[in-house]
């Protein structure tokens, strides 16, 4: 748990974004019992709950009561998460940051099902004591070949290619190493261990591979040596047919709407406005998860796989009535925000309230042509200060609080706005022009 301006903050890692329906219900209940009743989705497809212990007895001069309240709430929250199976390894909890393609195994968009690789990586990661020393910012990614998570800047990732096995992605770029898909997890763990061997990491001067001078090349060399000379089971590395270039970020908001599955059912992509899922909304998603699984996406959304087409219309209505989004033309698509006030002491504004006001008062987005990528959905990120926490990768309109209004930054240009009305007009115009 971390201390925040609005109480204790608990972060729960969800490798691959995969939750069971009972786990989501457990999260919802715990968030209501000891937090604000809101589950926040993160850009790593993890979750966090704020306000733990915020309603406890007022603190005395030494802060004893407040600290005790937060600690008690955090302990009870952690116990509930452990009961739900969401804290399998207390020693490795902060390093279980694993992205996976949200639609993997659901449609024909990938070349493999990354789900079993997620389970294998999580199990083997937690079994290696040394890897508990990874920085909490270190990020793994298991892409199923569609390129949706490989280019989100992972420290170590896998991207299957049709020509030569799987590409090892380091610091968000193709390392030039190719491994058999069956050795994908072995390669990722070797990359993590190679990173930890760097002096700058041991001295606490680097938290990501990209922060090391020549980091990706240095780690790749260590990985090659480890895999090719492994005493137990050497891995044959293949030269790449060609170096892969980083693709553009996936469509803002990730999968939205119904996606056909080969078995006749559908996977439903759901956008969660500002990534804030109320306990009631979480309970609804758990109830609708006919396959018993809910997948979180790195775009702060949700995928419900395996839904029957027969009941889809009713499902869409229930989600819309609850304030969730399944329409790719919604103005909420691509809108993100940092915590802002009152949760962050550094924030200069209540950016979430302002983002909501601007979004609901602006026009919608033209829906995409069927079976084509969405266009014109310029991502917009609202930030309470210059740190711009939670900003998505790629081209983004930044709306930054200045203390006396907002500044909108896009493509190297900046425009100061004195109030929320002016800011709304500028953001709406920017989204309409792109």
C-alpha positions as CSV (number, residue, x, y, z in Angstrom):
1,X,0.0,0.0,0.0
2,X,1.1,3.6,-0.7
3,X,0.1,6.7,1.1
4,X,-1.8,9.2,-1.0
5,X,-3.6,12.5,-0.3
6,X,-7.0,10.8,-0.2
7,X,-5.9,7.8,2.0
8,X,-4.2,4.5,1.3
9,X,-3.6,3.4,-2.2
10,X,-3.5,-0.3,-3.0
11,X,-2.2,-1.6,-6.4
12,X,-3.0,-5.1,-7.5
13,X,-1.2,-6.7,-10.4
14,X,-3.3,-8.7,-12.8
15,X,-0.9,-10.6,-15.2
16,X,-2.4,-10.5,-18.7
17,X,-5.3,-8.5,-17.4
18,X,-7.1,-11.8,-16.6
19,X,-9.6,-11.9,-13.8
20,X,-12.2,-14.5,-13.0
21,X,-15.7,-13.3,-12.3
22,X,-15.5,-14.1,-8.6
23,X,-12.2,-12.2,-8.4
24,X,-13.8,-9.1,-9.9
25,X,-16.7,-9.4,-7.4
26,X,-14.2,-9.7,-4.6
27,X,-12.4,-6.6,-5.8
28,X,-15.7,-4.7,-5.9
29,X,-16.7,-5.8,-2.4
30,X,-13.3,-4.9,-1.0
31,X,-13.3,-1.5,-2.7
32,X,-16.7,-0.7,-1.2
33,X,-15.8,-2.0,2.3
34,X,-12.5,-0.3,2.8
35,X,-11.9,2.2,-0.1
36,X,-13.9,4.7,-2.2
37,X,-16.0,2.0,-4.0
38,X,-14.1,2.6,-7.2
39,X,-11.7,0.3,-9.0
40,X,-9.2,2.2,-11.1
41,X,-7.9,0.5,-14.3
42,X,-4.3,1.2,-15.2
43,X,-2.3,1.4,-18.5
44,X,-0.7,-1.9,-17.5
45,X,-4.0,-3.7,-17.3
46,X,-3.7,-3.7,-13.5
47,X,-6.0,-2.2,-10.9
48,X,-5.8,0.1,-7.9
49,X,-8.1,1.1,-5.1
50,X,-7.9,4.4,-3.4
51,X,-9.1,5.8,-0.1
52,X,-8.2,2.9,2.1
53,X,-8.8,3.9,5.7
54,X,-9.8,7.4,4.7
55,X,-13.0,7.2,6.7
56,X,-11.2,6.1,9.9
57,X,-11.1,8.1,13.1
58,X,-9.5,11.6,12.9
59,X,-5.8,11.7,13.5
60,X,-4.3,13.1,16.7
61,X,-1.4,15.5,16.6
62,X,1.0,12.7,15.9
63,X,-1.2,11.2,13.2
64,X,-1.5,7.9,15.1
65,X,-5.2,7.3,14.6
66,X,-5.0,8.1,10.9
67,X,-2.0,5.8,10.4
68,X,-3.7,3.0,12.3
69,X,-6.9,3.3,10.3
70,X,-5.1,3.1,7.0
71,X,-3.0,0.2,8.1
72,X,-6.0,-1.7,9.4
73,X,-7.9,-1.1,6.2
74,X,-4.9,-2.1,4.1
75,X,-4.4,-5.3,6.1
76,X,-8.1,-6.3,5.7
77,X,-8.0,-5.4,2.0
78,X,-4.9,-7.4,1.4
79,X,-6.4,-10.4,3.2
80,X,-9.4,-10.3,1.0
81,X,-7.2,-10.1,-2.1
82,X,-5.2,-13.1,-0.9
83,X,-8.5,-15.0,-0.4
84,X,-9.5,-14.2,-4.0
85,X,-6.2,-15.5,-5.3
86,X,-4.9,-12.1,-6.4
87,X,-1.8,-12.1,-4.2
88,X,-0.2,-15.4,-5.0
89,X,3.3,-14.2,-4.1
90,X,3.8,-11.4,-1.6
91,X,7.5,-11.3,-2.4
92,X,7.0,-10.9,-6.1
93,X,3.7,-8.9,-6.2
94,X,5.2,-5.6,-7.5
95,X,7.0,-7.3,-10.4
96,X,4.1,-9.2,-11.9
97,X,3.5,-6.6,-14.6
98,X,2.5,-8.5,-17.7
99,X,0.6,-7.2,-20.7
100,X,-1.1,-9.6,-23.1
101,X,-3.2,-9.1,-26.2
102,X,-6.7,-8.7,-24.8
103,X,-8.4,-10.6,-27.6
104,X,-5.9,-13.4,-27.8
105,X,-7.6,-16.8,-28.3
106,X,-10.9,-15.1,-29.0
107,X,-10.6,-14.2,-32.7
108,X,-8.4,-14.8,-35.7
109,X,-6.4,-11.7,-35.2
110,X,-3.4,-13.4,-33.6
111,X,-1.1,-16.3,-34.6
112,X,-1.3,-18.0,-31.2
113,X,-3.1,-17.9,-27.9
114,X,-1.0,-16.0,-25.4
115,X,-3.0,-17.0,-22.4
116,X,-1.0,-20.1,-21.6
117,X,2.2,-18.1,-21.9
118,X,0.8,-15.5,-19.4
119,X,0.3,-18.3,-16.8
120,X,3.7,-19.8,-17.5
121,X,5.5,-16.5,-17.2
122,X,3.7,-15.6,-13.9
123,X,4.4,-19.0,-12.4
124,X,8.1,-19.1,-13.4
125,X,8.7,-15.4,-12.5
126,X,7.4,-15.9,-9.0
127,X,9.5,-19.1,-8.6
128,X,12.8,-17.2,-9.1
129,X,13.8,-15.5,-5.9
130,X,16.3,-13.1,-7.6
131,X,13.6,-11.7,-9.8
132,X,11.8,-10.2,-6.8
133,X,14.4,-7.6,-7.1
134,X,13.1,-6.2,-10.4
135,X,12.0,-2.6,-10.2
136,X,8.2,-2.2,-10.1
137,X,8.3,-0.3,-13.4
138,X,9.8,-3.3,-15.3
139,X,7.1,-4.4,-17.8
140,X,6.6,-7.7,-19.7
141,X,4.4,-8.1,-22.8
142,X,3.1,-11.2,-24.5
143,X,1.7,-10.2,-27.9
144,X,-0.2,-12.9,-29.9
145,X,1.1,-11.6,-33.2
146,X,-1.4,-8.8,-33.9
147,X,1.0,-6.1,-32.6
148,X,-1.3,-4.5,-30.1
149,X,0.8,-4.7,-26.9
150,X,4.3,-5.3,-28.3
151,X,4.7,-1.6,-29.2
152,X,3.4,-0.3,-25.8
153,X,7.0,0.1,-24.6
154,X,7.6,-3.1,-22.7
155,X,11.1,-3.8,-21.3
156,X,10.9,-7.4,-22.4
157,X,8.2,-8.7,-24.8
158,X,7.5,-11.4,-27.3
159,X,5.9,-10.8,-30.8
160,X,5.4,-13.9,-32.9
161,X,6.3,-13.5,-36.6
162,X,5.0,-15.6,-39.5
163,X,8.5,-16.1,-40.9
164,X,10.8,-16.9,-38.0
165,X,9.4,-17.8,-34.6
166,X,9.0,-15.0,-32.1
167,X,10.8,-11.7,-32.0
168,X,12.3,-10.7,-28.6
169,X,11.3,-7.0,-28.0
170,X,13.5,-5.1,-25.7
171,X,12.9,-1.5,-24.5
172,X,9.9,-1.4,-27.0
173,X,12.0,-2.3,-30.1
174,X,13.0,-5.4,-32.0
175,X,16.2,-6.8,-30.5
176,X,17.0,-8.8,-33.5
177,X,16.8,-12.0,-31.6
178,X,14.4,-14.8,-32.6
179,X,13.4,-17.7,-30.4
180,X,11.0,-20.6,-30.8
181,X,7.6,-19.8,-29.3
182,X,8.1,-22.7,-26.9
183,X,11.1,-20.8,-25.5
184,X,9.4,-17.4,-25.3
185,X,9.0,-17.3,-21.5
186,X,12.6,-18.6,-21.1
187,X,13.8,-15.7,-23.2
188,X,11.8,-13.1,-21.2
189,X,13.1,-14.4,-17.9
190,X,16.7,-14.3,-19.3
191,X,16.1,-10.7,-20.3
192,X,14.9,-9.8,-16.8
193,X,18.0,-11.5,-15.3
194,X,20.3,-9.8,-17.8
195,X,18.8,-6.4,-16.8
196,X,19.4,-7.1,-13.1
197,X,23.0,-7.9,-13.8
198,X,23.7,-4.4,-15.0
199,X,25.6,-2.3,-12.5
200,X,23.3,0.7,-12.9
201,X,20.4,-1.4,-11.9
202,X,22.1,-2.9,-8.9
203,X,23.0,0.6,-7.8
204,X,19.4,1.8,-8.2
205,X,20.2,4.2,-11.1
206,X,18.0,2.5,-13.7
207,X,14.5,1.1,-13.5
208,X,13.8,0.3,-17.1
209,X,16.0,-1.2,-19.9
210,X,15.6,2.0,-21.9
211,X,17.3,4.0,-19.1
212,X,20.5,2.1,-19.5
213,X,23.1,3.5,-22.0
214,X,22.9,1.1,-24.9
215,X,20.5,-0.9,-22.7
216,X,18.7,-3.0,-25.3
217,X,21.9,-4.0,-27.0
218,X,23.6,-4.9,-23.7
219,X,20.7,-6.9,-22.5
220,X,20.3,-8.7,-25.9
221,X,24.0,-9.7,-25.8
222,X,23.5,-11.2,-22.3
223,X,20.4,-13.0,-23.4
224,X,22.0,-14.5,-26.4
225,X,24.9,-15.8,-24.3
226,X,22.5,-17.3,-21.7
227,X,20.2,-19.0,-24.1
228,X,22.8,-20.4,-26.5
229,X,25.0,-21.8,-23.7
230,X,22.3,-23.0,-21.3
231,X,23.6,-26.1,-19.7
232,X,20.2,-27.8,-19.3
233,X,18.4,-26.9,-22.5
234,X,20.2,-24.6,-24.9
235,X,17.9,-22.5,-27.2
236,X,18.8,-22.2,-30.8
237,X,18.4,-18.6,-31.8
238,X,17.4,-17.8,-35.4
239,X,18.6,-14.8,-37.4
240,X,15.7,-12.5,-38.2
241,X,14.3,-12.5,-41.7
242,X,14.0,-8.7,-41.2
243,X,14.0,-6.3,-38.3
244,X,10.5,-5.3,-37.2
245,X,9.7,-1.7,-37.0
246,X,7.6,-0.5,-34.2
247,X,4.0,-0.2,-35.3
248,X,1.7,2.7,-34.4
249,X,-0.2,2.5,-31.1
250,X,-3.4,0.5,-31.3
251,X,-6.6,2.4,-31.8
252,X,-7.5,4.6,-28.9
253,X,-9.5,2.7,-26.3
254,X,-8.5,-0.7,-27.5
255,X,-11.2,-3.3,-28.5
256,X,-14.7,-1.7,-28.4
257,X,-17.9,-3.4,-29.4
258,X,-18.6,-7.0,-30.5
259,X,-15.9,-9.1,-32.0
260,X,-16.9,-12.4,-33.7
261,X,-15.4,-15.6,-32.3
262,X,-14.9,-18.7,-34.5
263,X,-17.3,-20.6,-32.3
264,X,-20.2,-18.3,-33.1
265,X,-20.1,-16.4,-29.8
266,X,-18.7,-12.9,-29.4
267,X,-16.1,-11.1,-27.4
268,X,-17.3,-7.7,-26.2
269,X,-15.0,-4.8,-25.8
270,X,-16.2,-2.3,-23.2
271,X,-14.7,1.2,-22.5
272,X,-14.7,2.4,-19.0
273,X,-14.9,6.2,-18.8
274,X,-11.6,7.5,-17.4
275,X,-10.8,4.0,-16.3
276,X,-12.9,4.4,-13.2
277,X,-15.1,1.3,-12.6
278,X,-17.6,1.6,-9.8
279,X,-18.3,-1.4,-7.6
280,X,-21.8,-1.6,-9.1
281,X,-20.3,-1.6,-12.6
282,X,-17.8,-4.3,-11.6
283,X,-20.6,-6.4,-10.2
284,X,-22.5,-6.1,-13.5
285,X,-19.5,-7.1,-15.6
286,X,-18.9,-10.1,-13.4
287,X,-22.5,-11.1,-13.7
288,X,-22.4,-10.8,-17.5
289,X,-19.1,-12.8,-17.9
290,X,-20.8,-15.9,-19.1
291,X,-17.4,-17.5,-19.7
292,X,-16.4,-16.7,-16.2
293,X,-13.6,-14.5,-17.3
294,X,-13.1,-10.7,-17.5
295,X,-10.0,-9.3,-19.3
296,X,-8.6,-5.9,-18.5
297,X,-6.9,-4.0,-21.3
298,X,-4.0,-1.5,-21.2
299,X,-6.4,1.1,-22.6
300,X,-8.3,1.0,-19.3
301,X,-11.1,-1.0,-20.7
302,X,-12.5,-4.5,-20.4
303,X,-13.2,-7.5,-22.7
304,X,-15.9,-10.0,-22.0
305,X,-15.1,-13.1,-24.1
306,X,-17.5,-15.9,-25.0
307,X,-20.9,-14.1,-24.9
308,X,-23.9,-15.6,-26.6
309,X,-25.0,-13.6,-29.6
310,X,-28.7,-14.2,-28.7
311,X,-28.6,-12.1,-25.6
312,X,-26.2,-9.4,-26.9
313,X,-28.7,-6.6,-27.4
314,X,-29.9,-6.9,-23.8
315,X,-26.3,-7.0,-22.6
316,X,-25.5,-3.8,-24.5
317,X,-28.5,-2.1,-23.0
318,X,-27.5,-3.1,-19.5
319,X,-24.0,-1.9,-19.9
320,X,-25.1,1.5,-21.4
321,X,-27.6,2.0,-18.6
322,X,-24.7,1.4,-16.1
323,X,-22.6,4.1,-17.8
324,X,-20.2,1.8,-19.7
325,X,-19.4,2.2,-23.3
326,X,-19.6,-0.2,-26.2
327,X,-20.1,2.3,-29.0
328,X,-16.9,3.1,-31.0
329,X,-18.4,6.5,-31.8
330,X,-18.6,7.6,-28.1
331,X,-16.7,10.8,-27.2
332,X,-15.3,8.8,-24.2
333,X,-13.1,6.7,-26.5
334,X,-9.4,7.7,-26.1
335,X,-10.0,10.1,-23.2
336,X,-7.7,9.5,-20.2
337,X,-6.7,11.5,-17.1
338,X,-4.3,11.3,-14.2
339,X,-5.6,11.1,-10.6
340,X,-5.8,14.8,-10.1
341,X,-7.3,16.5,-7.1
342,X,-8.1,15.5,-4.4
343,X,-6.1,12.2,-4.7
344,X,-2.8,13.8,-5.7
345,X,-1.2,16.6,-3.7
346,X,0.8,17.7,-6.7
347,X,-2.2,18.2,-9.0
348,X,-3.4,21.8,-9.8
349,X,-6.9,20.8,-10.7
350,X,-9.6,18.2,-10.4
351,X,-8.8,16.9,-13.9
352,X,-11.2,14.0,-13.9
353,X,-14.2,16.2,-13.2
354,X,-13.0,18.7,-15.9
355,X,-12.4,15.9,-18.4
356,X,-15.8,14.5,-17.8
357,X,-17.4,17.9,-18.2
358,X,-15.5,18.6,-21.4
359,X,-16.2,15.1,-22.8
360,X,-20.0,15.0,-22.3
361,X,-20.5,18.5,-23.6
362,X,-18.5,17.8,-26.8
363,X,-19.7,16.1,-29.9
364,X,-19.4,12.4,-30.6
365,X,-16.9,10.7,-32.8
366,X,-17.8,9.4,-36.2
367,X,-18.1,5.6,-36.0
368,X,-15.6,3.5,-38.0
369,X,-16.4,1.7,-41.2
370,X,-17.2,-1.9,-40.4
371,X,-14.1,-4.1,-40.1
372,X,-11.7,-1.2,-40.4
373,X,-9.5,0.6,-37.8
374,X,-11.0,3.6,-36.1
375,X,-9.8,6.9,-37.4
376,X,-10.2,10.4,-36.1
377,X,-10.2,9.3,-32.5
378,X,-7.4,11.5,-31.3
379,X,-6.4,10.4,-27.8
380,X,-6.7,13.2,-25.1
381,X,-4.9,13.1,-21.8
382,X,-5.8,15.4,-19.0
383,X,-3.0,16.0,-16.5
384,X,-2.9,17.9,-13.2
385,X,0.7,18.8,-13.6
386,X,3.7,18.7,-15.9
387,X,4.5,15.1,-15.0
388,X,1.5,13.9,-17.0
389,X,1.2,10.6,-15.2
390,X,-0.7,7.9,-17.1
391,X,-0.1,9.5,-20.5
392,X,-0.6,7.0,-23.3
393,X,2.0,6.4,-25.9
394,X,1.9,7.9,-29.4
395,X,0.2,11.1,-30.7
396,X,-1.9,12.6,-27.9
397,X,-3.5,16.0,-27.2
398,X,-2.2,16.9,-23.7
399,X,-4.4,19.0,-21.5
400,X,-2.2,20.2,-18.7
401,X,-3.5,22.1,-15.6
402,X,-1.5,25.3,-15.1
403,X,-3.1,26.7,-11.9
404,X,-5.1,29.3,-13.7
405,X,-6.6,27.2,-16.4
406,X,-5.2,24.6,-18.9
407,X,-2.7,24.4,-21.7
408,X,-3.4,22.2,-24.6
409,X,-0.3,20.7,-26.3
410,X,-0.5,18.9,-29.6
411,X,2.1,18.4,-32.3
412,X,4.6,20.8,-30.8
413,X,2.1,23.6,-30.5
414,X,0.6,25.0,-27.3
415,X,-2.5,27.0,-26.5
416,X,-3.4,28.5,-23.1
417,X,-7.0,28.3,-22.0
418,X,-8.4,30.5,-19.2
419,X,-11.3,28.2,-18.2
420,X,-13.0,24.9,-18.8
421,X,-15.3,26.2,-21.5
422,X,-12.4,27.5,-23.6
423,X,-10.4,24.3,-23.0
424,X,-13.4,22.2,-24.1
425,X,-13.7,24.2,-27.3
426,X,-10.0,23.7,-28.1
427,X,-10.0,20.0,-27.4
428,X,-13.2,19.5,-29.4
429,X,-11.7,21.3,-32.4
430,X,-8.5,19.2,-32.2
431,X,-10.4,16.0,-32.1
432,X,-12.7,17.1,-35.0
433,X,-9.7,18.0,-37.2
434,X,-7.9,14.6,-36.9
